[in-house]
Amino acid sequence: MSLHADSSSAPPQERHPNGRHLRGPRRGPFADHTHFVSVMKIALPALAALLLGLVVVWPKLSRMDSGFKLGFASLSPKSVDTLVMKNARYFGVDESNRPFAVTADTATQVPGNQDLIQLVNPKADFTSSSGANIVVDAVAGIYHQSSKVLDLSGGVNLYHDTGYEIHTPTATVELNNNAARGFEPVEGHGPQGEIRSAGFEITGKRHDITFTGKSQLNLRAVSHKAQGKGQGKGAKTR
């Protein structure tokens, strides 16, 4: 009895035209290792380049987190028409070259009019031609730059270095000639007593305080020495 191999289940083999059998591609551990080396030749340089880039960029990224970030904002023309200054200070001289100063917590330029400045808590300090120092403050004000006129409102307080202090709702100070006036009820007091009037003026070379309109003065008793010392200065009614 002879045995015969069943060739029906064996996979067919390709033959070379010269009749020799062809073998398929080799598979094994060496082939996988070669493929791995080829991939690493590309991946390792790319990874090294990425790490080098992070080393260069990282310090810049860390500074951005802890520092100021600056940028440009898209502002409309209307949003830049108004200029605001905190703790504003303005110094000038009057027509006689005497200095004056105007200060405010906030100064805002009126939109459309560069001559007008709105002031919050304004204060004006000027010296009269007679050498008297006058200080005026208020809750609000508008300063006219060209004419050097200060319109005060919201409650005005005026202090004269002769000892007088007056209070009135509104007042106008003309810094160019160191004059001031008000046309609303006035309450004040000083060395001579207390006074109420319909208004006041500080004008003229002597810069006395003149109370205008219907006035009421409650006098204090003063010595003749004090009267002589204060002669020429102080308040008077009209």
DRENDRENKE-653851 format. One record per residue: residue number from 1; residue in three letters; y, x, z of N, C-alpha, C, O, CB in turn. Coordinates in pm, whole numbers, plus 50000, padded with zeros to 5 digits. Glycine has a CB too. Layout:
<mizas>
   k   r    nY    nX    nZ   caY   caX   caZ    cY    cX    cZ    oY    oX    oZ   cbY   cbX   cbZ
 NUM Ala     Y     X     Z     Y     X     Z     Y     X     Z     Y     X     Z     Y     X     Z
...
</mizas>
This chain:
<mizas>
   k   r    nY    nX    nZ   caY   caX   caZ    cY    cX    cZ    oY    oX    oZ   cbY   cbX   cbZ
   1 Met 49881 50086 50000 50000 50000 50000 50122 50088 50000 50127 50190 50069 50002 49904 50123
   2 Ser 50216 50052 49927 50337 50133 49919 50455 50051 49967 50461 49929 49951 50362 50182 49774
   3 Leu 50549 50123 50028 50671 50059 50080 50783 50080 49981 50798 50187 49923 50709 50115 50220
   4 His 50863 49976 49963 50979 49986 49873 51104 49945 49951 51104 49845 50024 50960 49895 49745
   5 Ala 51208 50022 49936 51335 49990 50004 51404 49876 49932 51415 49873 49809 51429 50113 50009
   6 Asp 51450 49782 50014 51522 49666 49958 51667 49705 49933 51747 49715 50026 51514 49543 50053
   7 Ser 51697 49725 49812 51833 49772 49777 51933 49659 49763 52051 49682 49735 51828 49851 49647
   8 Ser 51885 49537 49783 51979 49425 49764 52083 49416 49872 52194 49367 49849 51904 49297 49757
   9 Ser 52046 49464 49998 52140 49454 50112 52230 49574 50124 52328 49567 50198 52064 49437 50241
  10 Ala 52205 49682 50056 52289 49802 50066 52410 49787 49978 52401 49733 49868 52211 49929 50028
  11 Pro 52524 49834 50026 52646 49821 49947 52639 49907 49825 52590 50020 49831 52769 49856 50029
  12 Pro 52687 49858 49716 52682 49939 49594 52774 50058 49606 52879 50051 49669 52720 49855 49472
  13 Gln 52735 50166 49545 52812 50289 49545 52873 50310 49408 52810 50285 49305 52725 50410 49585
  14 Glu 52995 50356 49411 53061 50384 49285 53007 50513 49226 52970 50607 49297 53214 50393 49304
  15 Arg 53004 50516 49102 52955 50634 49032 53065 50692 48947 53145 50620 48887 52831 50601 48946
  16 His 53068 50824 48943 53158 50897 48856 53108 50884 48716 52988 50865 48697 53170 51044 48896
  17 Pro 53188 50893 48620 53139 50884 48482 53028 50983 48450 52945 50959 48362 53252 50904 48387
  18 Asn 53028 51098 48525 52921 51194 48500 52794 51162 48576 52698 51238 48572 52967 51332 48537
  19 Gly 52793 51045 48645 52673 51003 48716 52669 51039 48861 52575 51000 48929 52557 51058 48652
  20 Arg 52769 51112 48914 52771 51152 49055 52834 51041 49138 52924 50971 49092 52847 51286 49075
  21 His 52785 51026 49262 52838 50923 49353 52973 50967 49409 52995 51085 49435 52738 50896 49469
  22 Leu 53064 50868 49428 53195 50896 49489 53195 50848 49634 53149 50738 49664 53311 50827 49409
  23 Arg 53246 50932 49723 53255 50895 49864 53392 50832 49894 53492 50869 49833 53231 51018 49954
  24 Gly 53395 50737 49987 53522 50675 50028 53605 50770 50109 53560 50881 50138 53497 50547 50108
  25 Pro 53728 50730 50148 53815 50817 50229 53756 50844 50365 53691 50759 50426 53953 50753 50245
  26 Arg 53781 50965 50411 53727 51005 50541 53801 50937 50655 53923 50927 50653 53734 51158 50558
  27 Arg 53728 50892 50752 53784 50831 50872 53729 50906 50992 53610 50936 51001 53750 50679 50881
  28 Gly 53825 50936 51090 53780 51005 51209 53895 51049 51293 54010 51020 51260 53695 51122 51172
  29 Pro 53870 51117 51402 53976 51159 51494 54076 51253 51430 54194 51247 51464 53917 51224 51615
  30 Phe 54036 51336 51342 54129 51431 51278 54228 51359 51187 54345 51394 51180 54052 51536 51198
  31 Ala 54177 51259 51118 54268 51181 51032 54374 51109 51114 54490 51107 51073 54189 51081 50949
  32 Asp 54338 51049 51229 54437 50981 51315 54537 51079 51371 54656 51047 51379 54367 50909 51431
  33 His 54493 51198 51409 54583 51299 51464 54686 51341 51360 54803 51360 51394 54505 51420 51512
  34 Thr 54647 51356 51239 54739 51395 51132 54845 51287 51111 54962 51318 51092 54661 51420 51001
  35 His 54803 51162 51115 54900 51052 51100 55000 51049 51214 55119 51024 51193 54827 50917 51092
  36 Phe 54953 51075 51337 55039 51077 51456 55143 51188 51445 55260 51166 51475 54956 51095 51584
  37 Val 55101 51306 51402 55193 51419 51387 55300 51388 51284 55417 51421 51302 55116 51547 51346
  38 Ser 55260 51324 51175 55357 51290 51071 55463 51193 51123 55581 51208 51090 55286 51228 50950
  39 Val 55422 51093 51205 55518 50998 51262 55613 51065 51360 55733 51038 51361 55445 50883 51331
  40 Met 55557 51155 51442 55639 51222 51543 55742 51314 51479 55850 51333 51535 55552 51302 51637
  41 Lys 55711 51371 51364 55807 51456 51296 55934 51379 51260 56041 51439 51251 55745 51517 51170
  42 Ile 55925 51250 51241 56041 51167 51209 56103 51106 51335 56225 51099 51348 56001 51057 51112
  43 Ala 56019 51061 51427 56067 50989 51545 56138 51080 51643 56242 51042 51699 55953 50920 51614
  44 Leu 56085 51201 51667 56144 51290 51766 56286 51334 51729 56373 51329 51816 56056 51413 51784
  45 Pro 56314 51376 51606 56454 51408 51574 56548 51288 51587 56662 51303 51631 56463 51463 51433
  46 Ala 56500 51170 51551 56585 51050 51565 56615 51021 51710 56728 50986 51745 56519 50929 51500
  47 Leu 56514 51034 51797 56534 51011 51940 56629 51114 51999 56712 51081 52083 56400 51015 52014
  48 Ala 56615 51240 51955 56705 51345 52004 56850 51317 51964 56942 51337 52044 56661 51483 51951
  49 Ala 56869 51272 51841 57004 51239 51796 57062 51124 51877 57181 51127 51910 57004 51202 51647
  50 Leu 56982 51022 51910 57029 50909 51989 57069 50952 52129 57172 50908 52181 56921 50802 51997
  51 Leu 56987 51038 52192 57019 51087 52327 57147 51170 52326 57229 51159 52417 56903 51170 52384
  52 Leu 57164 51253 52222 57286 51334 52212 57409 51245 52198 57513 51273 52256 57276 51431 52094
  53 Gly 57396 51138 52120 57508 51046 52107 57544 50978 52238 57662 50960 52268 57475 50942 52004
  54 Leu 57443 50939 52317 57470 50879 52448 57539 50976 52542 57627 50936 52619 57341 50829 52511
  55 Val 57500 51104 52536 57563 51204 52622 57712 51218 52589 57793 51238 52679 57492 51340 52606
  56 Val 57747 51206 52462 57886 51219 52421 57967 51094 52454 58082 51105 52498 57894 51247 52271
  57 Val 57909 50975 52435 57981 50850 52450 57986 50800 52594 58081 50731 52631 57919 50744 52362
  58 Trp 57888 50833 52676 57878 50776 52811 58001 50801 52898 58047 50708 52964 57758 50832 52880
  59 Pro 58057 50925 52902 58178 50942 52985 58292 50851 52945 58367 50804 53031 58225 51085 52978
  60 Lys 58306 50824 52814 58413 50734 52769 58385 50591 52815 58478 50519 52853 58426 50739 52616
  61 Leu 58261 50550 52810 58227 50414 52854 58253 50397 53003 58301 50291 53045 58082 50382 52823
  62 Ser 58222 50497 53084 58244 50486 53228 58391 50482 53262 58431 50412 53355 58178 50603 53301
  63 Arg 58474 50556 53187 58618 50550 53212 58676 50415 53176 58770 50370 53241 58690 50658 53135
  64 Met 58624 50351 53076 58674 50219 53037 58650 50116 53145 58730 50024 53161 58608 50173 52908
  65 Asp 58541 50128 53219 58512 50031 53325 58609 50042 53440 58646 49941 53500 58369 50048 53376
  66 Ser 58653 50168 53474 58734 50187 53593 58883 50199 53564 58962 50193 53657 58687 50309 53666
  67 Gly 58924 50215 53439 59063 50235 53407 59128 50109 53353 59070 50001 53355 59078 50345 53308
  68 Phe 59251 50127 53304 59325 50016 53244 59281 49997 53101 59258 50095 53029 59476 50039 53252
  69 Lys 59271 49875 53059 59239 49843 52922 59366 49793 52854 59423 49692 52895 59125 49738 52913
  70 Leu 59409 49861 52752 59531 49827 52681 59495 49762 52548 59398 49799 52483 59619 49952 52659
  71 Gly 59574 49668 52510 59549 49601 52384 59677 49538 52333 59777 49531 52406 59438 49497 52397
  72 Phe 59675 49491 52214 59789 49425 52153 59765 49275 52154 59658 49228 52115 59813 49477 52009
  73 Ala 59865 49203 52198 59855 49057 52203 59935 48999 52087 60035 49056 52044 59907 49001 52338
  74 Ser 59890 48888 52040 59960 48818 51932 60067 48728 51995 60035 48623 52049 59861 48735 51844
  75 Leu 60192 48770 51986 60303 48696 52047 60386 48632 51939 60416 48693 51836 60389 48789 52135
  76 Ser 60423 48509 51964 60511 48440 51870 60654 48485 51892 60686 48533 52000 60499 48286 51885
  77 Pro 60741 48470 51793 60882 48510 51811 60949 48441 51929 61034 48501 51995 60960 48482 51685
  78 Lys 60913 48315 51957 60976 48243 52068 60943 48304 52202 61024 48299 52294 60934 48097 52066
  79 Ser 60823 48364 52215 60780 48417 52344 60851 48547 52379 60847 48588 52495 60632 48439 52344
  80 Val 60915 48613 52283 60984 48738 52312 61136 48722 52307 61208 48820 52319 60940 48846 52214
  81 Asp 61185 48599 52289 61329 48576 52286 61390 48591 52424 61507 48626 52435 61359 48438 52231
  82 Thr 61313 48566 52531 61364 48568 52667 61329 48700 52733 61212 48736 52741 61308 48450 52747
  83 Leu 61431 48772 52780 61412 48898 52850 61433 48874 52999 61532 48812 53039 61508 49007 52796
  84 Val 61341 48924 53081 61347 48904 53226 61344 49040 53294 61265 49128 53257 61229 48814 53277
  85 Met 61432 49058 53394 61437 49182 53469 61427 49151 53618 61499 49065 53669 61565 49262 53437
  86 Lys 61338 49222 53687 61326 49207 53831 61419 49306 53901 61442 49417 53853 61179 49229 53876
  87 Asn 61472 49263 54017 61562 49348 54096 61673 49405 54007 61693 49527 54000 61483 49463 54165
  88 Ala 61743 49317 53941 61846 49359 53845 61967 49418 53916 62006 49373 54024 61889 49240 53757
  89 Arg 62026 49520 53855 62147 49584 53906 62245 49602 53791 62208 49652 53684 62114 49721 53973
  90 Tyr 62371 49561 53814 62473 49579 53712 62598 49634 53779 62647 49578 53877 62504 49444 53638
  91 Phe 62649 49745 53725 62768 49809 53780 62874 49817 53671 62845 49842 53554 62734 49950 53836
  92 Gly 62998 49797 53713 63108 49803 53618 63240 49830 53689 63243 49853 53810 63117 49675 53539
  93 Val 63348 49827 53613 63482 49846 53669 63572 49734 53616 63550 49682 53507 63540 49986 53632
  94 Asp 63672 49699 53695 63762 49593 53654 63876 49650 53570 63873 49768 53532 63818 49519 53775
  95 Glu 63976 49568 53541 64086 49612 53455 64172 49720 53520 64246 49790 53451 64173 49494 53419
  96 Ser 64161 49733 53653 64235 49838 53725 64144 49956 53759 64180 50040 53842 64296 49781 53853
  97 Asn 64028 49961 53696 63932 50071 53714 63872 50073 53854 63830 50178 53902 63999 50204 53684
  98 Arg 63869 49958 53920 63803 49949 54050 63657 49908 54027 63630 49822 53944 63876 49847 54144
  99 Pro 63565 49968 54100 63422 49939 54076 63379 49806 54136 63435 49760 54235 63337 50051 54133
 100 Phe 63280 49747 54075 63213 49629 54130 63064 49637 54096 63023 49712 54008 63277 49496 54074
 101 Ala 62986 49558 54169 62841 49558 54148 62789 49416 54157 62834 49337 54240 62770 49649 54252
 102 Val 62692 49384 54072 62624 49254 54073 62475 49282 54079 62421 49355 53995 62662 49167 53947
 103 Thr 62408 49224 54178 62263 49241 54192 62197 49103 54198 62262 49003 54228 62229 49324 54319
 104 Ala 62068 49100 54169 61993 48974 54173 61844 49005 54183 61797 49110 54139 62023 48886 54047
 105 Asp 61771 48911 54241 61625 48925 54246 61565 48921 54106 61474 48997 54074 61563 48816 54333
 106 Thr 61618 48831 54023 61570 48817 53886 61687 48788 53794 61774 48707 53827 61463 48705 53876
 107 Ala 61689 48854 53679 61790 48829 53577 61718 48792 53447 61633 48867 53399 61882 48954 53556
 108 Thr 61753 48677 53390 61688 48626 53269 61792 48598 53163 61888 48524 53187 61605 48499 53300
 109 Gln 61773 48657 53047 61866 48632 52937 61847 48491 52882 61734 48448 52856 61847 48736 52826
 110 Val 61957 48419 52865 61950 48282 52815 61907 48286 52668 61970 48355 52588 62088 48210 52831
 111 Pro 61802 48212 52631 61755 48213 52492 61865 48172 52395 61931 48069 52413 61635 48121 52476
 112 Gly 61885 48252 52292 61984 48220 52191 62126 48262 52224 62216 48245 52142 61982 48076 52165
 113 Asn 62149 48319 52345 62283 48362 52383 62272 48490 52465 62245 48484 52585 62358 48250 52464
 114 Gln 62294 48603 52403 62279 48731 52470 62390 48756 52571 62378 48848 52652 62276 48841 52370
 115 Asp 62497 48679 52568 62608 48701 52660 62581 48643 52798 62642 48687 52896 62735 48640 52602
 116 Leu 62491 48544 52807 62467 48474 52935 62339 48526 53000 62235 48538 52937 62457 48322 52913
 117 Ile 62350 48555 53131 62237 48602 53209 62220 48510 53329 62311 48495 53410 62257 48749 53254
 118 Gln 62103 48447 53339 62073 48363 53455 62023 48450 53570 61936 48535 53551 61968 48254 53419
 119 Leu 62078 48427 53690 62047 48510 53806 61985 48427 53918 62024 48313 53942 62174 48581 53857
 120 Val 61888 48485 53985 61828 48425 54104 61870 48509 54224 61850 48630 54227 61673 48418 54091
 121 Asn 61928 48443 54326 61982 48509 54444 62080 48620 54407 62060 48735 54447 61867 48566 54529
 122 Pro 62184 48587 54332 62282 48690 54295 62371 48730 54412 62390 48655 54508 62368 48640 54179
 123 Lys 62425 48850 54400 62517 48902 54501 62620 48990 54431 62584 49081 54355 62441 48982 54612
 124 Ala 62748 48963 54456 62856 49042 54398 62933 49112 54508 62962 49054 54613 62950 48953 54314
 125 Asp 62965 49238 54483 63037 49321 54580 63154 49386 54507 63133 49463 54413 62943 49430 54647
 126 Phe 63277 49357 54550 63392 49416 54483 63500 49446 54585 63496 49399 54699 63445 49323 54372
 127 Thr 63597 49524 54543 63706 49568 54629 63838 49517 54574 63865 49529 54454 63709 49722 54643
 128 Ser 63919 49460 54660 64048 49406 54616 64148 49519 54597 64124 49633 54637 64101 49302 54717
 129 Ser 64260 49485 54537 64364 49586 54514 64423 49638 54644 64476 49749 54649 64475 49528 54428
 130 Ser 64412 49557 54751 64461 49600 54881 64359 49684 54957 64386 49734 55066 64501 49481 54964
 131 Gly 64239 49698 54898 64135 49778 54962 64037 49696 55043 63945 49752 55104 64197 49880 55051
 132 Ala 64053 49563 55044 63961 49477 55119 63828 49465 55043 63826 49449 54921 64023 49337 55143
 133 Asn 63722 49473 55117 63589 49458 55056 63545 49313 55066 63554 49252 55173 63486 49553 55125
 134 Ile 63498 49257 54955 63457 49117 54947 63314 49112 54893 63282 49176 54793 63554 49034 54857
 135 Val 63230 49035 54960 63091 49018 54919 63066 48869 54903 63100 48789 54990 62992 49082 55023
 136 Val 63005 48832 54791 62972 48693 54763 62825 48686 54723 62778 48765 54642 63063 48634 54650
 137 Asp 62753 48590 54782 62614 48568 54740 62589 48419 54723 62665 48336 54772 62515 48629 54841
 138 Ala 62480 48385 54653 62448 48246 54624 62300 48233 54592 62229 48333 54581 62534 48192 54505
 139 Val 62255 48109 54578 62116 48083 54542 62092 48111 54394 61987 48164 54358 62078 47938 54576
 140 Ala 62188 48076 54309 62172 48094 54166 62307 48127 54105 62412 48106 54166 62111 47968 54100
 141 Gly 62302 48178 53982 62427 48211 53915 62406 48239 53768 62294 48262 53722 62491 48329 53981
 142 Ile 62516 48237 53695 62518 48274 53553 62628 48378 53534 62743 48356 53571 62541 48148 53461
 143 Tyr 62590 48489 53476 62685 48599 53454 62722 48605 53307 62635 48613 53220 62626 48734 53502
 144 His 62853 48602 53280 62905 48615 53144 62941 48763 53122 63038 48813 53178 63030 48521 53121
 145 Gln 62861 48830 53041 62877 48975 53028 63010 49013 52964 63074 49109 53007 62764 49033 52948
 146 Ser 63052 48942 52862 63173 48980 52790 63299 48962 52874 63387 49047 52873 63185 48899 52661
 147 Ser 63308 48850 52948 63427 48822 53029 63414 48868 53174 63511 48865 53248 63456 48674 53026
 148 Lys 63295 48912 53214 63269 48957 53351 63299 48847 53453 63358 48871 53558 63354 49082 53383
 149 Val 63256 48726 53418 63273 48610 53505 63137 48571 53560 63039 48565 53487 63339 48491 53431
 150 Leu 63133 48543 53691 63009 48506 53758 63023 48365 53813 63102 48343 53906 62974 48607 53870
 151 Asp 62949 48270 53759 62948 48133 53809 62833 48118 53907 62717 48138 53871 62935 48030 53692
 152 Leu 62864 48082 54031 62765 48073 54139 62742 47928 54177 62834 47846 54172 62810 48155 54261
 153 Ser 62618 47897 54217 62584 47759 54254 62469 47761 54354 62411 47866 54383 62546 47674 54130
 154 Gly 62437 47641 54405 62325 47627 54498 62358 47661 54642 62268 47668 54727 62213 47712 54454
 155 Gly 62486 47684 54672 62527 47727 54806 62581 47868 54800 62506 47963 54779 62409 47719 54905
 156 Val 62713 47882 54820 62781 48011 54805 62834 48055 54940 62890 47976 55016 62896 48002 54701
 157 Asn 62816 48184 54970 62867 48243 55093 62959 48359 55055 62921 48447 54979 62751 48291 55186
 158 Leu 63081 48357 55110 63177 48463 55083 63218 48529 55214 63250 48462 55312 63301 48407 55009
 159 Tyr 63216 48662 55213 63250 48740 55332 63366 48834 55299 63360 48910 55203 63126 48821 55384
 160 His 63470 48825 55379 63591 48908 55362 63594 49006 55477 63563 48971 55591 63722 48820 55358
 161 Asp 63633 49131 55449 63624 49231 55556 63730 49215 55663 63731 49290 55761 63635 49369 55497
 162 Thr 63821 49117 55648 63914 49086 55756 63848 48999 55863 63909 48969 55965 64037 49015 55700
 163 Gly 63722 48960 55839 63649 48882 55938 63628 48738 55901 63570 48663 55979 63720 48887 56066
 164 Tyr 63673 48697 55782 63656 48559 55741 63524 48541 55665 63479 48628 55590 63775 48514 55654
 165 Glu 63466 48424 55688 63341 48387 55622 63352 48241 55581 63379 48156 55665 63216 48411 55716
 166 Ile 63331 48212 55453 63341 48075 55405 63214 48037 55330 63144 48123 55276 63465 48057 55315
 167 His 63187 47906 55326 63067 47852 55261 63109 47732 55178 63185 47646 55223 62957 47814 55366
 168 Thr 63058 47727 55056 63092 47620 54962 62979 47603 54861 62905 47699 54837 63228 47650 54890
 169 Pro 62962 47485 54802 62849 47465 54710 62855 47553 54585 62753 47607 54542 62843 47320 54668
 170 Thr 62974 47567 54524 62987 47644 54401 63114 47729 54406 63206 47702 54483 62990 47550 54278
 171 Ala 63115 47832 54322 63233 47918 54314 63227 47999 54186 63120 48017 54127 63244 48012 54437
 172 Thr 63344 48048 54143 63354 48133 54026 63422 48264 54067 63527 48264 54131 63434 48063 53911
 173 Val 63360 48375 54029 63414 48507 54061 63451 48575 53930 63367 48592 53842 63311 48593 54143
 174 Glu 63578 48614 53919 63627 48687 53802 63631 48835 53837 63728 48884 53896 63768 48634 53756
 175 Leu 63525 48905 53801 63512 49044 53841 63609 49135 53767 63639 49245 53814 63370 49091 53819
 176 Asn 63658 49092 53653 63749 49177 53576 63883 49195 53647 63949 49298 53632 63772 49118 53438
 177 Asn 63924 49094 53725 64048 49107 53802 64027 49081 53950 64123 49059 54024 64154 49013 53747
 178 Asn 63900 49084 53993 63866 49071 54136 63926 48945 54198 63991 48951 54303 63914 49194 54213
 179 Ala 63904 48832 54132 63951 48704 54182 63832 48611 54201 63728 48628 54137 64056 48641 54086
 180 Ala 63850 48513 54289 63745 48414 54312 63810 48282 54347 63919 48277 54405 63648 48459 54425
 181 Arg 63740 48173 54311 63793 48041 54342 63680 47940 54346 63574 47960 54285 63900 47998 54238
 182 Gly 63703 47830 54419 63609 47720 54427 63683 47589 54439 63794 47584 54493 63514 47739 54545
 183 Phe 63622 47482 54388 63689 47353 54384 63608 47246 54456 63630 47127 54435 63713 47310 54242
 184 Glu 63516 47287 54540 63438 47194 54621 63464 47220 54768 63518 47325 54803 63286 47206 54589
 185 Pro 63424 47125 54857 63455 47140 54999 63413 47275 55056 63306 47328 55024 63388 47031 55077
 186 Val 63499 47329 55139 63481 47462 55197 63478 47450 55349 63556 47377 55410 63594 47558 55152
 187 Glu 63387 47523 55408 63384 47541 55554 63386 47690 55582 63314 47767 55519 63258 47473 55619
 188 Gly 63469 47730 55678 63478 47872 55709 63528 47897 55849 63573 47806 55919 63566 47941 55609
 189 His 63520 48022 55886 63573 48062 56017 63612 48209 56011 63561 48285 55928 63469 48036 56131
 190 Gly 63701 48246 56099 63748 48384 56104 63824 48410 56232 63814 48333 56328 63836 48415 55984
 191 Pro 63900 48518 56235 63972 48555 56358 64069 48447 56406 64092 48435 56527 64047 48683 56336
 192 Gln 64127 48370 56314 64227 48272 56354 64165 48137 56391 64234 48053 56449 64327 48253 56244
 193 Gly 64039 48115 56360 63976 47989 56395 63885 47938 56285 63841 48013 56198 64081 47886 56428
 194 Glu 63860 47810 56290 63775 47745 56191 63859 47662 56096 63965 47610 56133 63669 47658 56260
 195 Ile 63811 47651 55970 63890 47581 55870 63799 47501 55778 63686 47540 55750 63974 47679 55789
 196 Arg 63850 47390 55733 63785 47306 55632 63890 47276 55525 64007 47254 55557 63727 47172 55695
 197 Ser 63849 47276 55400 63944 47249 55293 63870 47194 55172 63748 47187 55170 64023 47377 55255
 198 Ala 63949 47156 55070 63892 47102 54948 63858 47211 54847 63792 47183 54748 63987 47002 54885
 199 Gly 63902 47333 54871 63873 47443 54781 63933 47572 54834 63989 47574 54944 63926 47415 54641
 200 Phe 63921 47680 54756 63978 47808 54799 64013 47892 54677 63966 47865 54566 63879 47886 54891
 201 Glu 64096 47994 54699 64130 48091 54596 64146 48228 54659 64194 48241 54772 64258 48050 54521
 202 Ile 64106 48330 54586 64137 48467 54622 64200 48529 54498 64130 48567 54405 64009 48548 54670
 203 Thr 64332 48538 54497 64406 48591 54382 64524 48673 54431 64552 48678 54551 64454 48476 54290
 204 Gly 64590 48735 54339 64708 48812 54374 64674 48951 54425 64558 48983 54450 64788 48738 54479
 205 Lys 64776 49032 54438 64754 49171 54477 64705 49184 54621 64629 49277 54651 64882 49250 54460
 206 Arg 64745 49093 54708 64705 49107 54847 64567 49051 54873 64503 49085 54972 64805 49039 54937
 207 His 64519 48964 54783 64384 48906 54794 64362 48837 54928 64256 48849 54989 64280 49015 54776
 208 Asp 64463 48763 54973 64440 48675 55087 64351 48559 55042 64342 48530 54923 64575 48622 55146
 209 Ile 64286 48494 55137 64210 48373 55109 64304 48255 55123 64358 48229 55230 64086 48359 55204
 210 Thr 64322 48183 55014 64409 48065 55015 64321 47941 55008 64243 47925 54914 64511 48069 54896
 211 Phe 64334 47854 55108 64256 47730 55111 64341 47620 55048 64455 47597 55089 64214 47692 55257
 212 Thr 64285 47554 54949 64361 47457 54869 64320 47314 54903 64216 47290 54964 64340 47484 54718
 213 Gly 64407 47220 54862 64379 47080 54886 64398 47042 55033 64463 47113 55109 64238 47048 54843
 214 Lys 64341 46931 55068 64351 46885 55207 64273 46980 55297 64153 47002 55278 64297 46740 55221
 215 Ser 64344 47036 55396 64282 47139 55480 64299 47104 55627 64394 47036 55667 64342 47278 55451
 216 Gln 64205 47151 55706 64209 47131 55851 64177 47264 55918 64071 47321 55894 64109 47019 55897
 217 Leu 64268 47312 56001 64253 47442 56065 64254 47425 56217 64347 47367 56273 64364 47538 56021
 218 Asn 64151 47475 56281 64145 47478 56427 64172 47621 56471 64087 47710 56454 64007 47427 56481
 219 Leu 64293 47644 56530 64336 47778 56564 64277 47824 56696 64254 47745 56787 64486 47786 56569
 220 Arg 64253 47954 56702 64215 48018 56827 64337 48090 56884 64424 48134 56810 64096 48116 56806
 221 Ala 64340 48101 57016 64450 48174 57080 64425 48323 57061 64319 48375 57096 64462 48138 57232
 222 Val 64526 48391 57005 64515 48536 56982 64635 48604 57044 64741 48543 57058 64504 48570 56830
 223 Ser 64618 48729 57080 64727 48803 57142 64830 48844 57036 64800 48846 56917 64673 48928 57215
 224 His 64951 48877 57080 65055 48921 56988 65017 49052 56922 65054 49077 56808 65189 48935 57060
 225 Lys 64942 49138 56994 64898 49265 56939 64803 49243 56822 64812 49310 56719 64830 49349 57047
 226 Ala 64710 49147 56840 64614 49118 56733 64684 49055 56614 64648 49081 56499 64503 49025 56784
 227 Gln 64788 48970 56642 64861 48909 56532 64935 49013 56451 64939 49008 56328 64957 48805 56584
 228 Gly 64997 49111 56524 65070 49214 56453 64978 49303 56372 65015 49347 56263 65149 49297 56550
 229 Lys 64859 49331 56423 64764 49416 56353 64711 49349 56228 64686 49415 56127 64648 49454 56444
 230 Gly 64694 49219 56234 64636 49148 56121 64740 49089 56028 64705 49015 55936 64547 49040 56171
 231 Gln 64871 49121 56050 64975 49063 55967 64961 49112 55822 64938 49230 55796 65115 49098 56023
 232 Gly 64975 49020 55731 64963 49055 55590 64825 49032 55534 64808 49037 55412 65000 49196 55569
 233 Lys 64727 49008 55616 64592 48982 55570 64540 48854 55634 64591 48811 55737 64500 49101 55603
 234 Gly 64442 48796 55574 64376 48682 55635 64381 48559 55549 64373 48568 55427 64436 48653 55766
 235 Ala 64395 48442 55614 64386 48316 55541 64516 48241 55552 64592 48256 55648 64271 48230 55593
 236 Lys 64540 48161 55452 64655 48070 55456 64617 47944 55380 64527 47944 55297 64782 48137 55395
 237 Thr 64689 47836 55411 64661 47709 55348 64771 47674 55251 64884 47720 55263 64643 47599 55451
 238 Arg 64735 47590 55155 64834 47546 55059 64811 47401 55026 64885 47344 54945 64829 47632 54932
</mizas>
